Amino acid sequence: MPELSERQKTLLLLIIRDHIESAQPIGSKRLVDHYHINLSSATIRNEMAALTEMGYLRQPHTSAGRVPTEEGYRYFVSQMMDQAVLPESIQRTISHQFHQSGPDVEQWMTLAASILAHQSQGISVVTAPHVEQAKFKHVELISTQGRQVLMVLVMAGGEVSQQILSLTEPVTQERLSQTASRLNGLLAGLAVDRIAALPNRSDALDQDILTLIVQDMRRNAKRISGEVYTDGLTNVLAEPEFAETEEARRALKIFGEPSTLKDLLDRTSTSSNVGGLQVLIGGEGGWEELRQCSMIVARYGVPGMVTGTLGVLGPMRMSYARTIPTVRYVAGLLSDLVNDNISGE
């Protein structure tokens, strides 16, 4: 894109801020009247025409005013991304709400979705934390009847798996406990790939249980992670973008399809590090349903161990200055809570 002059930068940012607030095309007269710019209307119109030619603005056919394009919004976000800060009073309120909820993951998720929706006036979406890479914590082997044994497998992220094993011959509880004790000492804290690479055990029962542990850990890792929590659908229904265009309404259907929503979050957050934040404007060419929308997404949790995703969807005209720091702050809070209460670190 062509380099903008300082005057063009100022005018573009004013136009975008005004359009976000008013949802109306912005003309030169409005800029002069509202912002007391020391420029003539003719000069402003010339600059707006230049910004339109460069692809930052467009002119709806029903109006002489201009509205931002996707490129205009991207430029706006790039300019304010690191400057947007959530007021300390709001930070204290949000932090207090989370710490009142105690170590209850479901309450965290519901609260995070509610706070994001309220602060952004958009639709929030939060996935529960899930084990990113299965790590062994503990196994118990309990004799039930005959050759059947209950294996209780606990992962470092807190996930628990139980299954009934049928052994080739009956085994005493004492031997099962000894096997579990040896494996707990051998495997503590190891990821599934490290466990699978261990040399075969000389004890046949040890080896059989070890093989089953690897199979169970890999099976658990493939399951669809955490429940998806959403809030704020009514926030955007009154927005003109969602009332007037079928394209925008299609975006809302995603929130009625959990598997599609989960896939969207997985794909948009894959390249993002924990603590990082992505702003997707107009679907970024990958999501036709989001052509009229923007989505701000962040990952939270403990890198390489337990993570989740949260985000806000709204019209492209959303308040980025309010939503970006809110998403960033809530993601940071959830990361701290996961680290303190779930990961065990």
RODO-2510 file (C-alpha; in nm, 4 decimals, decimal comma):
residues 345
     n   res          X          Y          Z
     1     m     0,0000     0,0000     0,0000
     2     p     0,1214     0,3571    -0,0699
     3     e     0,2802     0,5515     0,2158
     4     l     0,0392     0,7900     0,3855
     5     s     0,1206     1,1499     0,4661
     6     e     0,0718     1,2633     0,8256
     7     r    -0,2409     1,4517     0,7227
     8     q    -0,3835     1,1451     0,5513
     9     k    -0,3076     0,9309     0,8577
    10     t    -0,4899     1,1769     1,0825
    11     l    -0,7935     1,2010     0,8565
    12     l    -0,8135     0,8233     0,8072
    13     l    -0,8036     0,7549     1,1815
    14     l    -1,0693     1,0222     1,2468
    15     i    -1,2961     0,8810     0,9768
    16     i    -1,2654     0,5274     1,1137
    17     r    -1,3249     0,6332     1,4756
    18     d    -1,6288     0,8372     1,3728
    19     h    -1,7692     0,5565     1,1579
    20     i    -1,7262     0,3058     1,4424
    21     e    -1,9348     0,5334     1,6661
    22     s    -2,1987     0,6457     1,4169
    23     a    -2,2287     0,3549     1,1688
    24     q    -2,2762     0,6261     0,9029
    25     p    -2,0660     0,7286     0,5998
    26     i    -1,8413     1,0185     0,6965
    27     g    -1,8243     1,3325     0,4829
    28     s    -1,5873     1,6283     0,4830
    29     k    -1,8432     1,8639     0,6412
    30     r    -1,8873     1,6312     0,9414
    31     l    -1,5103     1,6190     0,9955
    32     v    -1,4856     1,9988     0,9867
    33     d    -1,7863     2,0522     1,2153
    34     h    -1,7079     1,7819     1,4730
    35     y    -1,3302     1,7956     1,4933
    36     h    -1,2624     2,1618     1,4071
    37     i    -0,9940     2,0607     1,1591
    38     n    -0,7967     2,3547     1,0289
    39     l    -0,8499     2,2494     0,6685
    40     s    -1,1054     2,3457     0,4079
    41     s    -1,3781     2,1015     0,3091
    42     a    -1,2296     2,0956    -0,0416
    43     t    -0,8881     1,9912     0,0891
    44     i    -1,0440     1,7193     0,3049
    45     r    -1,2457     1,5910     0,0081
    46     n    -0,9281     1,5708    -0,1996
    47     e    -0,7517     1,3735     0,0714
    48     m    -1,0529     1,1436     0,1123
    49     a    -1,0515     1,0832    -0,2617
    50     a    -0,6813     0,9943    -0,2395
    51     l    -0,7460     0,7548     0,0486
    52     t    -1,0237     0,5967    -0,1551
    53     e    -0,7899     0,5564    -0,4520
    54     m    -0,5340     0,3907    -0,2243
    55     g    -0,7930     0,1386    -0,0987
    56     y    -0,8379     0,2584     0,2599
    57     l    -1,1875     0,4052     0,2085
    58     r    -1,4825     0,3365    -0,0151
    59     q    -1,7849     0,5405    -0,1172
    60     p    -2,1259     0,3755    -0,0838
    61     h    -2,3335     0,4516    -0,3902
    62     t    -2,6093     0,6026    -0,1769
    63     s    -2,3901     0,8630    -0,0096
    64     a    -2,1179     1,1175    -0,0738
    65     g    -1,9513     1,0142     0,2513
    66     r    -1,6862     0,7454     0,2926
    67     v    -1,6602     0,4297     0,5023
    68     p    -1,3476     0,2265     0,5825
    69     t    -1,2475    -0,0770     0,3781
    70     e    -1,0890    -0,3904     0,5237
    71     e    -0,7489    -0,2351     0,4511
    72     g    -0,8537     0,0801     0,6303
    73     y    -0,9497    -0,1170     0,9397
    74     r    -0,6229    -0,3143     0,9241
    75     y    -0,4279     0,0092     0,9172
    76     f    -0,6328     0,1433     1,2085
    77     v    -0,5697    -0,1703     1,4153
    78     s    -0,1976    -0,1648     1,3374
    79     q    -0,1759     0,1927     1,4676
    80     m    -0,3586     0,1368     1,7957
    81     m    -0,2842    -0,2312     1,8715
    82     d    -0,0126    -0,1649     2,1302
    83     q    -0,1643     0,1571     2,2605
    84     a    -0,5074     0,0263     2,3613
    85     v    -0,5150    -0,0217     2,7387
    86     l    -0,7975    -0,1400     2,9607
    87     p    -0,8597     0,1156     3,2399
    88     e    -0,7254     0,0022     3,5761
    89     s    -1,0683     0,0299     3,7386
    90     i    -1,2104    -0,2205     3,4890
    91     q    -0,9077    -0,4479     3,5340
    92     r    -0,9655    -0,4528     3,9116
    93     t    -1,3350    -0,5302     3,8691
    94     i    -1,2710    -0,8188     3,6279
    95     s    -0,9895    -0,9613     3,8421
    96     h    -1,2105    -0,9489     4,1533
    97     q    -1,4919    -1,1336     3,9720
    98     f    -1,2584    -1,4154     3,8678
    99     h    -1,0978    -1,4605     4,2059
   100     q    -1,4394    -1,4754     4,3709
   101     s    -1,5294    -1,7739     4,1531
   102     g    -1,2635    -1,9998     4,3088
   103     p    -1,0993    -2,2938     4,1277
   104     d    -1,4073    -2,3794     3,9213
   105     v    -1,3235    -2,4099     3,5512
   106     e    -1,6850    -2,3983     3,4350
   107     q    -1,7424    -2,0755     3,6293
   108     w    -1,4261    -1,9274     3,4743
   109     m    -1,5512    -2,0030     3,1253
   110     t    -1,9020    -1,8691     3,1847
   111     l    -1,7628    -1,5572     3,3522
   112     a    -1,5042    -1,4967     3,0773
   113     a    -1,7741    -1,5224     2,8090
   114     s    -2,0012    -1,2836     3,0021
   115     i    -1,7262    -1,0254     3,0640
   116     l    -1,6036    -1,0293     2,7035
   117     a    -1,9570    -0,9890     2,5677
   118     h    -2,0370    -0,7045     2,8072
   119     q    -1,7150    -0,5099     2,7563
   120     s    -1,7013    -0,5499     2,3764
   121     q    -2,0761    -0,5446     2,3041
   122     g    -2,0012    -0,8286     2,0646
   123     i    -2,0411    -1,2055     2,0691
   124     s    -1,7918    -1,3807     2,2917
   125     v    -1,6615    -1,7344     2,2545
   126     v    -1,4414    -1,9246     2,4996
   127     t    -1,3154    -2,2837     2,4912
   128     a    -1,2401    -2,4693     2,8117
   129     p    -0,8720    -2,5447     2,8766
   130     h    -0,7518    -2,8764     2,7394
   131     v    -0,4311    -3,0762     2,7464
   132     e    -0,2172    -2,9649     2,4542
   133     q     0,0316    -3,2462     2,4939
   134     a    -0,0637    -3,5371     2,7151
   135     k     0,1746    -3,5848     3,0075
   136     f     0,1586    -3,8737     3,2486
   137     k     0,0911    -3,8074     3,6169
   138     h    -0,0365    -4,1233     3,7826
   139     v    -0,1873    -4,4665     3,7165
   140     e    -0,3833    -4,6964     3,9450
   141     l    -0,4563    -5,0622     3,8750
   142     i    -0,7491    -5,2103     4,0663
   143     s    -0,8456    -5,5781     4,0553
   144     t    -1,2187    -5,6207     3,9981
   145     q    -1,3064    -5,9807     3,9210
   146     g    -1,1304    -6,2681     3,7536
   147     r    -0,8960    -6,1375     3,4832
   148     q    -1,0538    -5,7926     3,4735
   149     v    -0,8657    -5,4865     3,6014
   150     l    -0,9739    -5,1220     3,6269
   151     m    -0,7005    -4,8845     3,5023
   152     v    -0,7358    -4,5254     3,6230
   153     l    -0,5010    -4,2957     3,4300
   154     v    -0,4452    -3,9357     3,5435
   155     m    -0,2789    -3,6789     3,3148
   156     a    -0,0788    -3,3802     3,4333
   157     g    -0,3532    -3,1447     3,3143
   158     g    -0,6035    -3,3077     3,5491
   159     e    -0,7841    -3,5218     3,2896
   160     v    -0,8794    -3,8674     3,4136
   161     s    -0,9416    -4,1772     3,2035
   162     q    -1,0826    -4,5094     3,3240
   163     q    -1,1062    -4,8360     3,1378
   164     i    -1,1537    -5,2049     3,2147
   165     l    -0,8679    -5,4274     3,0998
   166     s    -0,8940    -5,8005     3,0389
   167     l    -0,5635    -5,9678     3,1220
   168     t    -0,4540    -6,3066     2,9882
   169     e    -0,4541    -6,4489     3,3416
   170     p    -0,5685    -6,3408     3,6893
   171     v    -0,3253    -6,1125     3,8755
   172     t    -0,3271    -6,0333     4,2458
   173     q    -0,3920    -5,6814     4,3723
   174     e    -0,0462    -5,6823     4,5329
   175     r     0,1230    -5,7410     4,1976
   176     l    -0,0981    -5,4816     4,0290
   177     s    -0,0018    -5,2244     4,2938
   178     q     0,3674    -5,3047     4,2502
   179     t     0,3360    -5,2633     3,8718
   180     a     0,1574    -4,9290     3,9126
   181     s     0,4221    -4,8102     4,1587
   182     r     0,7075    -4,8950     3,9181
   183     l     0,5361    -4,7259     3,6253
   184     n     0,4512    -4,4157     3,8297
   185     g     0,8178    -4,3757     3,9161
   186     l     0,9282    -4,4380     3,5591
   187     l     0,6749    -4,2238     3,3729
   188     a     0,6087    -3,9236     3,5999
   189     g     0,5885    -3,6022     3,3941
   190     l     0,6696    -3,7690     3,0607
   191     a     0,4839    -3,6810     2,7385
   192     v     0,3244    -3,9655     2,5473
   193     d     0,5891    -3,9658     2,2728
   194     r     0,8663    -4,0007     2,5322
   195     i     0,6817    -4,2908     2,6933
   196     a     0,6313    -4,4654     2,3586
   197     a     1,0064    -4,4406     2,2889
   198     l     1,1094    -4,6163     2,6129
   199     p     1,2786    -4,9603     2,5811
   200     n     1,0540    -5,2613     2,6285
   201     r     1,0112    -5,3713     2,9884
   202     s     1,1398    -5,7130     3,0933
   203     d     0,8287    -5,7729     3,3025
   204     a     0,5455    -5,8752     3,0679
   205     l     0,2722    -5,7149     3,2825
   206     d     0,4673    -5,3881     3,3041
   207     q     0,5018    -5,3840     2,9259
   208     d     0,1345    -5,4642     2,8625
   209     i     0,0182    -5,1844     3,0940
   210     l     0,2749    -4,9454     2,9445
   211     t     0,1408    -5,0156     2,5937
   212     l    -0,2166    -4,9556     2,7102
   213     i    -0,1153    -4,6275     2,8773
   214     v     0,0354    -4,5005     2,5502
   215     q    -0,2759    -4,6020     2,3552
   216     d    -0,5055    -4,4363     2,6071
   217     m    -0,3049    -4,1112     2,6188
   218     r    -0,3025    -4,0853     2,2378
   219     r    -0,6738    -4,1608     2,2173
   220     n    -0,7500    -3,8869     2,4711
   221     a    -0,5327    -3,6357     2,2819
   222     k    -0,7451    -3,6839     1,9684
   223     r    -1,0750    -3,6082     2,1384
   224     i    -1,2399    -3,2743     2,0663
   225     s    -1,1123    -3,0447     2,3368
   226     g    -1,3171    -2,8530     2,5879
   227     e    -1,6721    -2,7264     2,5732
   228     v    -1,7396    -2,4007     2,3885
   229     y    -1,9037    -2,1157     2,5831
   230     t    -2,0664    -1,8190     2,4081
   231     d    -2,2493    -1,5050     2,5151
   232     g    -2,3716    -1,1743     2,3735
   233     l    -2,5648    -1,2810     2,0650
   234     t    -2,8273    -1,0154     2,1360
   235     n    -2,5545    -0,7484     2,1404
   236     v    -2,5069    -0,7622     1,7648
   237     l    -2,8617    -0,8341     1,6481
   238     a    -2,9459    -0,4629     1,6707
   239     e    -2,6355    -0,3549     1,4782
   240     p    -2,7256    -0,2295     1,1289
   241     e    -2,4752    -0,4632     0,9626
   242     f    -2,6562    -0,7695     1,0987
   243     a    -3,0034    -0,6323     1,0401
   244     e    -2,9512    -0,5350     0,6776
   245     t    -2,7284    -0,7930     0,5084
   246     e    -2,7681    -1,1664     0,4601
   247     e    -2,3879    -1,2002     0,4543
   248     a    -2,3578    -1,0713     0,8082
   249     r    -2,6462    -1,2871     0,9307
   250     r    -2,4667    -1,5948     0,7957
   251     a    -2,1868    -1,5264     1,0441
   252     l    -2,4323    -1,5638     1,3316
   253     k    -2,5233    -1,9159     1,2167
   254     i    -2,1730    -2,0291     1,3115
   255     f    -2,2709    -1,9834     1,6762
   256     g    -2,5484    -2,2397     1,6381
   257     e    -2,3049    -2,5011     1,5074
   258     p    -2,0575    -2,5953     1,7852
   259     s    -1,8387    -2,8132     1,5612
   260     t    -1,8005    -2,5350     1,3031
   261     l    -1,7284    -2,2806     1,5747
   262     k    -1,4696    -2,5111     1,7313
   263     d    -1,3048    -2,5637     1,3919
   264     l    -1,2926    -2,1870     1,3372
   265     l    -1,1225    -2,1301     1,6721
   266     d    -0,8761    -2,4147     1,6198
   267     r    -0,7749    -2,2888     1,2767
   268     t    -0,7475    -1,9241     1,3726
   269     s    -0,5476    -1,9875     1,6895
   270     t    -0,3097    -2,2553     1,5579
   271     s    -0,0441    -2,0036     1,4568
   272     s    -0,0876    -1,7943     1,7696
   273     n     0,1274    -1,8362     2,0784
   274     v    -0,0185    -1,8310     2,4272
   275     g    -0,0442    -1,4642     2,5190
   276     g    -0,0555    -1,3623     2,1552
   277     l    -0,3559    -1,2006     1,9913
   278     q    -0,4935    -1,2094     1,6360
   279     v    -0,7320    -0,9661     1,4706
   280     l    -0,9196    -1,1218     1,1766
   281     i    -1,0871    -0,8615     0,9569
   282     g    -1,3341    -0,9689     0,6913
   283     g    -1,2471    -1,3353     0,7370
   284     e    -0,8950    -1,2684     0,6004
   285     g    -0,9908    -1,4526     0,2822
   286     g    -1,0393    -1,7831     0,4629
   287     w    -1,3906    -1,7606     0,6044
   288     e    -1,6647    -1,6555     0,3648
   289     e    -1,9135    -1,6326     0,6539
   290     l    -1,7034    -1,3610     0,8192
   291     r    -1,6728    -1,1236     0,5221
   292     q    -1,8700    -0,8530     0,7006
   293     c    -1,7218    -0,9195     1,0448
   294     s    -1,4103    -0,8941     1,2543
   295     m    -1,2928    -1,1401     1,5150
   296     i    -1,0322    -1,0898     1,7872
   297     v    -0,8846    -1,4177     1,9116
   298     a    -0,6289    -1,5076     2,1797
   299     r    -0,4916    -1,8257     2,3340
   300     y    -0,4505    -1,8687     2,7060
   301     g    -0,3027    -2,1293     2,9366
   302     v     0,0384    -2,2898     2,9898
   303     p     0,2324    -2,3294     2,6613
   304     g     0,2809    -2,6902     2,5556
   305     m     0,0633    -2,8161     2,8374
   306     v    -0,2885    -2,6810     2,8979
   307     t    -0,4412    -2,4216     2,6660
   308     g    -0,7714    -2,2769     2,5497
   309     t    -0,8960    -2,0063     2,3160
   310     l    -1,1144    -1,7012     2,3633
   311     g    -1,2381    -1,4331     2,1298
   312     v    -1,4978    -1,1770     2,0306
   313     l    -1,6883    -1,1527     1,7031
   314     g    -1,8676    -0,8412     1,5887
   315     p    -1,9243    -0,6158     1,2904
   316     m    -1,6138    -0,4904     1,1124
   317     r    -1,7081    -0,1603     1,2755
   318     m    -1,6473    -0,3001     1,6263
   319     s    -1,4718    -0,0955     1,8928
   320     y    -1,1190    -0,2317     1,8555
   321     a    -0,9808     0,0131     2,1134
   322     r    -1,2048    -0,1415     2,3810
   323     t    -1,2186    -0,5021     2,2642
   324     i    -0,8482    -0,5693     2,1994
   325     p    -0,7291    -0,4830     2,5533
   326     t    -1,0273    -0,6671     2,7060
   327     v    -0,9471    -0,9882     2,5168
   328     r    -0,5787    -0,9523     2,6023
   329     y    -0,6470    -0,8918     2,9725
   330     v    -0,8975    -1,1773     3,0164
   331     a    -0,6608    -1,4148     2,8334
   332     g    -0,3837    -1,3170     3,0755
   333     l    -0,6069    -1,3726     3,3769
   334     l    -0,7141    -1,7162     3,2545
   335     s    -0,3508    -1,8084     3,1884
   336     d    -0,2643    -1,7217     3,5490
   337     l    -0,5615    -1,9195     3,6836
   338     v    -0,4777    -2,2256     3,4716
   339     n    -0,1140    -2,2085     3,5775
   340     d    -0,2030    -2,1801     3,9476
   341     n    -0,4914    -2,4269     3,9649
   342     i    -0,4693    -2,6789     3,6816
   343     s    -0,1204    -2,7279     3,5436
   344     g     0,0352    -2,8020     3,8784
   345     e     0,3382    -2,5871     3,8006
***
